[in-house]
Amino acid sequence: MAYYWFKAFHLIGVVVWFAGLFYLVRLFVYHAEASQEPEPAQTILKKQYEIMEKRLYRIITTPGMLVTVAMAIGLLTTEPDVLKDGWLHIKLAFVAVLLAYHHYCGRIMKKLAAGECQWSGQQFRALNEAPTILLVVIVLLAVFKNNLPTDITAWAIFGMVIAMVASIQLYAKKRKRDKEKLLAASQAKDDEMAEQLSV
């Protein structure tokens, strides 16, 4: 019975942890892009994002991580023989990368708060895709265990990465075009007003 309790709360912890990680880096995107806003909006936005990031990291993301790890240890106590399986060693290696990513996000958060982070919104968008790849690999290993078809999985992950890079690039181009259209419309409006005033 303990196994099911540990497993249920392990899954709950994973959902909370990943939700926090995904949203945290999305806040970093907005925080970085707030630098493009005029004052006083820039300062107000940065302060608000700083508060949101700290609360999300401390109240949701980190507790989610702790529950995930604690329940995983509990699961291992109910099935210690699984520690001999190769799939688990690989899964734990990816979890270690995810833990490093979590703490790296904490460092970025502090740098953003101190005004020392030079990352762009575009770079944060790319960083935000890392946990997606880790999530897919970790879940596949947990489900398939030693039967994971590595060739298909490798190609699927490669395809995911290519699709993510392409979508980030396309989105950046779309944003640039939208900004240019907005500036052109604003310039046309200014020209029209100047013309009316000169008459």
VENURGI-V624963 format. One record per residue. N is the residue number from 1. RES is the residue in one letter. SS is DSSP state (h for helix, s for strand, l for the rest). PHI is phi in degrees with one decimal (none if undefined). BURIAL is + if it has 24 or more other C-alpha atoms within 12 Angstrom, else -. Layout:
N	RES	SS	PHI	BURIAL
N	RES	SS	PHI	BURIAL
//
This chain:
1	M	l	none	-
2	A	h	-59.0	-
3	Y	h	-55.4	-
4	Y	h	-68.7	-
5	W	h	-65.3	-
6	F	h	-60.6	+
7	K	h	-65.2	+
8	A	h	-59.6	-
9	F	h	-75.6	+
10	H	h	-63.6	+
11	L	h	-64.8	+
12	I	h	-61.2	+
13	G	h	-60.4	+
14	V	h	-61.3	+
15	V	h	-61.4	-
16	V	h	-64.1	+
17	W	h	-61.1	+
18	F	h	-69.1	+
19	A	h	-58.5	+
20	G	h	-63.8	+
21	L	h	-63.6	+
22	F	h	-62.8	+
23	Y	h	-73.6	+
24	L	h	-59.5	+
25	V	h	-71.7	+
26	R	h	-63.3	+
27	L	h	-64.1	+
28	F	h	-60.5	+
29	V	h	-57.9	+
30	Y	h	-65.2	+
31	H	h	-62.2	+
32	A	h	-65.1	+
33	E	h	-75.6	+
34	A	h	-64.7	+
35	S	h	-63.4	+
36	Q	h	-84.4	-
37	E	l	-84.0	-
38	P	l	-74.1	-
39	E	l	-76.7	-
40	P	l	-86.5	-
41	A	h	-57.8	-
42	Q	h	-58.1	-
43	T	h	-64.3	-
44	I	h	-62.3	-
45	L	h	-63.3	+
46	K	h	-61.2	+
47	K	h	-62.9	+
48	Q	h	-64.6	-
49	Y	h	-64.4	+
50	E	h	-60.6	+
51	I	h	-63.5	-
52	M	h	-62.8	+
53	E	h	-62.2	+
54	K	h	-61.6	+
55	R	h	-64.9	-
56	L	h	-61.8	+
57	Y	h	-66.1	+
58	R	h	-82.9	+
59	I	h	-97.8	-
60	I	h	-118.6	+
61	T	h	-65.8	+
62	T	h	-66.0	+
63	P	h	-59.0	+
64	G	h	-59.9	+
65	M	h	-63.4	+
66	L	h	-64.0	+
67	V	h	-63.6	+
68	T	h	-57.3	+
69	V	h	-67.5	+
70	A	h	-62.0	-
71	M	h	-70.9	+
72	A	h	-65.2	+
73	I	h	-63.5	-
74	G	h	-58.9	-
75	L	h	-59.5	+
76	L	h	-67.1	-
77	T	h	-70.5	-
78	T	h	-84.7	-
79	E	l	-137.0	-
80	P	h	-65.1	-
81	D	h	-65.6	-
82	V	h	-65.7	-
83	L	h	-63.5	-
84	K	h	-85.8	-
85	D	l	-79.6	-
86	G	h	-63.8	-
87	W	h	-61.0	+
88	L	h	-68.5	+
89	H	h	-61.7	-
90	I	h	-66.8	+
91	K	h	-60.1	+
92	L	h	-64.1	+
93	A	h	-64.4	-
94	F	h	-67.8	+
95	V	h	-64.8	+
96	A	h	-62.4	-
97	V	h	-63.4	-
98	L	h	-64.6	+
99	L	h	-62.9	+
100	A	h	-63.1	-
101	Y	h	-60.9	+
102	H	h	-57.1	+
103	H	h	-71.1	-
104	Y	h	-63.5	-
105	C	h	-61.6	+
106	G	h	-62.0	+
107	R	h	-67.3	-
108	I	h	-60.9	+
109	M	h	-56.9	+
110	K	h	-66.8	-
111	K	h	-66.2	-
112	L	h	-62.0	+
113	A	h	-63.6	+
114	A	h	-86.2	-
115	G	l	72.6	-
116	E	l	-104.9	-
117	C	l	-93.9	-
118	Q	l	-102.9	-
119	W	l	-66.7	+
120	S	l	-92.7	-
121	G	h	-59.7	+
122	Q	h	-63.3	+
123	Q	h	-66.2	+
124	F	h	-67.5	+
125	R	h	-61.7	+
126	A	h	-66.5	+
127	L	h	-60.7	+
128	N	l	-67.6	+
129	E	l	-85.1	+
130	A	h	-56.9	+
131	P	h	-66.5	+
132	T	h	-63.1	+
133	I	h	-64.0	+
134	L	h	-62.3	+
135	L	h	-60.4	+
136	V	h	-61.1	+
137	V	h	-63.8	+
138	I	h	-63.2	+
139	V	h	-66.2	+
140	L	h	-60.3	+
141	L	h	-64.5	+
142	A	h	-66.7	+
143	V	h	-82.4	-
144	F	h	-82.4	-
145	K	h	55.1	-
146	N	h	-76.4	-
147	N	h	-97.6	-
148	L	l	-64.7	-
149	P	l	-74.2	-
150	T	h	-63.2	-
151	D	h	-66.9	-
152	I	h	-64.9	-
153	T	h	-61.8	-
154	A	h	-60.4	-
155	W	h	-66.6	-
156	A	h	-64.6	-
157	I	h	-64.9	+
158	F	h	-59.4	-
159	G	h	-61.6	-
160	M	h	-60.6	-
161	V	h	-62.4	-
162	I	h	-60.9	-
163	A	h	-62.7	-
164	M	h	-65.6	-
165	V	h	-61.5	-
166	A	h	-62.4	-
167	S	h	-66.6	-
168	I	h	-64.6	-
169	Q	h	-65.2	-
170	L	h	-63.4	-
171	Y	h	-64.8	-
172	A	h	-63.1	-
173	K	h	-65.6	-
174	K	h	-63.0	-
175	R	h	-61.4	-
176	K	h	-64.6	-
177	R	h	-63.5	-
178	D	h	-61.4	-
179	K	h	-65.4	-
180	E	h	-63.8	-
181	K	h	-63.6	-
182	L	h	-64.3	-
183	L	h	-64.3	-
184	A	h	-63.5	-
185	A	h	-64.7	-
186	S	h	-64.9	-
187	Q	h	-64.5	-
188	A	h	-62.8	-
189	K	h	-65.8	-
190	D	h	-62.6	-
191	D	h	-62.4	-
192	E	h	-64.7	-
193	M	h	-67.1	-
194	A	h	-63.4	-
195	E	h	-66.4	-
196	Q	h	-65.8	-
197	L	h	-69.7	-
198	S	h	-77.5	-
199	V	l	-80.4	-
//
